[in-house]
Amino acid sequence: MNSTRTIVSRAARMAAAKPKASRSFVTSIAASPARCNKAPIITACNLVQTRGMKTLDFGGSKETVWERSDFPKEKLAKIFANDTFAVLGYGTQGYAQSLNLRDNGLKVIVGVRKGGHSWEQAKKDGWVEGKTLFTIEEAADKGTVLMYLLSDAGQKHGWATVKPYVTKGKTLYFSHGFSVVFHEQTGVVPPKDVDVILAAPKGSGATVRSLFLEGRGINSSVAIFQDASGQARERAFAMGVAIGSGYLYETTFEKEVHSDLVGERGILMGAIQGAFAAQYDVLRAKGHSPSEAFNETVEEATQSLYPLVSKHGMDWMYANCSTTARRGALDWAPKFYDATKPVFEALYAAVEDGSETRRSLEENSRPDYRERLEEELRVIRESEMWRAGKTVRSLRPENVK
Ligand SMILES: NC(=O)c1ccc[n+]([C@@H]2O[C@H](COP(=O)([O-])OP(=O)(O)OC[C@H]3O[C@@H](n4cnc5c(N)ncnc54)[C@H](OP(=O)(O)O)[C@@H]3O)[C@@H](O)[C@H]2O)c1
């Protein structure tokens, strides 16, 4: 498609012409936090604001969204005055959430396997053995809020170790509904006398940390599975903010795990690799060079069109490409919809009936899972498409030395 230049130049003009009107509701709220303190007001963009939460119109459905400014540091300190957060696991989420909690002035300890990769990493990040860094058992014993952030397969294996410390009055916290929803596979069944809550950042731990450090926050889902204290809801939203979220969307454990597993297997990762490879292979089979096939499949998408879709929406992108590109895209979109919808339906069914979690637990519990994973990633990395991509990326202005 030859539309990139048209799109970019029009994008620049549009951005210069009406920067505010084209912003999403959420972005404009973030840019004007002072407006959020007036309760309730109705704006031209169908926004109902009350202190503590906002009801927004999402494509015709009203949903309630909480935001970071609803829980300033002083309020967090009050809500969690008697709590010790025990972050069990120090992968990307454990790392980001523990540091953000600590920077928010809360009492945090980390619990990981002694001598493992995470143990060494936690020490590098300033957690001190015997003071703030403990074994999983020790941390689970000392903590009042147990943040179960081992890998999802690790949560299954670690549950026998952690369960004795999940005692009356404590809070059990997750960042994924996986273990609890698929308890028949994981064995994770929390006792009835604890709060069970979830805050699931919609992004990698690296982004959870970097957005927090920038003074912003990531979007997160929040859910309450069990409210033994009667305060689980407020504590769940407060925790969502304390770990570094900007906006919080309420859901259930079940909906969180279903949508998350579908998304990552689908459009976020599985579907794009599948669709990229299919188009690339067709172009190559028809005699196009690797660079042409890659540029037309991946580079133009990620470098030009997707950022514009992100910024302005799909209709805007269609409206600002060439008439030729637009006509073809409008005609072919329904065909791709029809071709892929049954795949998404099959995917949802496999998530819902537990096949996907079963496979994930089996594969990720194998002693040689890292080696097997590396072999699968090597095949992708060494495929012609992604080797061509490496060369194309090296030619981006920022990468040319
Ligand atoms: N990654 C994301 O972007 C993301 C986003 C949202 C939510 N989540 C959720 O957040 C949770 C944590 O995910 P993550 O990506 O941060 O972690 P992860 O990389 O999946 O897990 C790493 C941690 O689990 C520990 N671990 C693994 N198996 C263990 C076992 N058998 N016994 C003891 N420790 C074990 C590791 O310790 P060692 O170093 O000692 O092996 C390490 O500390 C998961 O529920 C995940 O679904 C993740």
The ligand as an SDF file (V2000), in Angstrom:
LIG
                    3D

 48 52  0  0  0  0  0  0  0  0999 V2000
    4.0860  -10.6430   32.6900 N   0  0  0  0  0  0  0  0  0  0  0  0
    3.1010   -9.7980   32.5290 C   0  0  0  0  0  0  0  0  0  0  0  0
    3.1810   -8.9060   31.6890 O   0  0  0  0  0  0  0  0  0  0  0  0
    1.8510   -9.8900   33.3810 C   0  0  0  0  0  0  0  0  0  0  0  0
    0.8640   -8.9190   33.2170 C   0  0  0  0  0  0  0  0  0  0  0  0
   -0.2430   -8.9550   34.0410 C   0  0  0  0  0  0  0  0  0  0  0  0
   -0.3630   -9.9800   34.9660 C   0  0  0  0  0  0  0  0  0  0  0  0
    0.5920  -10.9480   35.0940 N   0  0  0  0  0  0  0  0  0  0  0  0
    0.4250  -11.9930   36.0940 C   0  0  0  0  0  0  0  0  0  0  0  0
    1.2930  -11.6880   37.1940 O   0  0  0  0  0  0  0  0  0  0  0  0
    1.7270  -12.8960   37.8060 C   0  0  0  0  0  0  0  0  0  0  0  0
    3.2550  -12.9220   37.8240 C   0  0  0  0  0  0  0  0  0  0  0  0
    3.7130  -12.9110   36.4850 O   0  0  0  0  0  0  0  0  0  0  0  0
    5.2180  -12.4540   36.1020 P   0  0  0  0  0  0  0  0  0  0  0  0
    5.2450  -12.3820   34.6090 O   0  0  0  0  0  0  0  0  0  0  0  0
    5.6280  -11.2970   36.9050 O   0  0  0  0  0  0  0  0  0  0  0  0
    6.0690  -13.6410   36.6650 O   0  0  0  0  0  0  0  0  0  0  0  0
    6.7400  -14.8630   35.9430 P   0  0  0  0  0  0  0  0  0  0  0  0
    7.9080  -14.3750   35.1690 O   0  0  0  0  0  0  0  0  0  0  0  0
    5.7230  -15.6570   35.2270 O   0  0  0  0  0  0  0  0  0  0  0  0
    7.1970  -15.6510   37.2570 O   0  0  0  0  0  0  0  0  0  0  0  0
    8.4200  -15.4300   37.8240 C   0  0  0  0  0  0  0  0  0  0  0  0
    8.4650  -15.6530   39.3220 C   0  0  0  0  0  0  0  0  0  0  0  0
    7.8860  -16.9160   39.6940 O   0  0  0  0  0  0  0  0  0  0  0  0
    8.8420  -17.6240   40.4790 C   0  0  0  0  0  0  0  0  0  0  0  0
    8.5810  -19.0560   40.3600 N   0  0  0  0  0  0  0  0  0  0  0  0
    8.2550  -19.7260   39.2320 C   0  0  0  0  0  0  0  0  0  0  0  0
    8.0290  -21.0230   39.5320 N   0  0  0  0  0  0  0  0  0  0  0  0
    8.2190  -21.1480   40.8580 C   0  0  0  0  0  0  0  0  0  0  0  0
    8.1170  -22.2430   41.7650 C   0  0  0  0  0  0  0  0  0  0  0  0
    7.7790  -23.4640   41.3620 N   0  0  0  0  0  0  0  0  0  0  0  0
    8.3780  -22.0110   43.0760 N   0  0  0  0  0  0  0  0  0  0  0  0
    8.7280  -20.7790   43.4920 C   0  0  0  0  0  0  0  0  0  0  0  0
    8.8380  -19.7090   42.6840 N   0  0  0  0  0  0  0  0  0  0  0  0
    8.5790  -19.8980   41.3830 C   0  0  0  0  0  0  0  0  0  0  0  0
   10.1980  -17.1750   39.9240 C   0  0  0  0  0  0  0  0  0  0  0  0
   11.2100  -17.4040   40.8700 O   0  0  0  0  0  0  0  0  0  0  0  0
   12.7010  -17.8970   40.4440 P   0  0  0  0  0  0  0  0  0  0  0  0
   13.4050  -16.7200   39.8450 O   0  0  0  0  0  0  0  0  0  0  0  0
   13.2790  -18.3380   41.7240 O   0  0  0  0  0  0  0  0  0  0  0  0
   12.5040  -18.9970   39.4410 O   0  0  0  0  0  0  0  0  0  0  0  0
    9.9140  -15.6990   39.7260 C   0  0  0  0  0  0  0  0  0  0  0  0
   10.0740  -14.9860   40.9370 O   0  0  0  0  0  0  0  0  0  0  0  0
    1.1060  -14.0250   36.9970 C   0  0  0  0  0  0  0  0  0  0  0  0
   -0.1030  -14.3980   37.6080 O   0  0  0  0  0  0  0  0  0  0  0  0
    0.8450  -13.3830   35.6460 C   0  0  0  0  0  0  0  0  0  0  0  0
   -0.1940  -14.0140   34.9160 O   0  0  0  0  0  0  0  0  0  0  0  0
    1.7010  -10.9010   34.3310 C   0  0  0  0  0  0  0  0  0  0  0  0
  1  2  1  0
  2  3  2  0
  2  4  1  0
  4  5  1  0
  4 48  2  0
  5  6  2  0
  6  7  1  0
  7  8  2  0
  8  9  1  0
  8 48  1  0
  9 10  1  0
  9 46  1  0
 10 11  1  0
 11 12  1  0
 11 44  1  0
 12 13  1  0
 13 14  1  0
 14 15  2  0
 14 16  1  0
 14 17  1  0
 17 18  1  0
 18 19  2  0
 18 20  1  0
 18 21  1  0
 21 22  1  0
 22 23  1  0
 23 24  1  0
 23 42  1  0
 24 25  1  0
 25 26  1  0
 25 36  1  0
 26 27  1  0
 26 35  1  0
 27 28  2  0
 28 29  1  0
 29 30  1  0
 29 35  2  0
 30 31  1  0
 30 32  2  0
 32 33  1  0
 33 34  2  0
 34 35  1  0
 36 37  1  0
 36 42  1  0
 37 38  1  0
 38 39  2  0
 38 40  1  0
 38 41  1  0
 42 43  1  0
 44 45  1  0
 44 46  1  0
 46 47  1  0
M  CHG  2   8   1  16  -1
M  END
$$$$
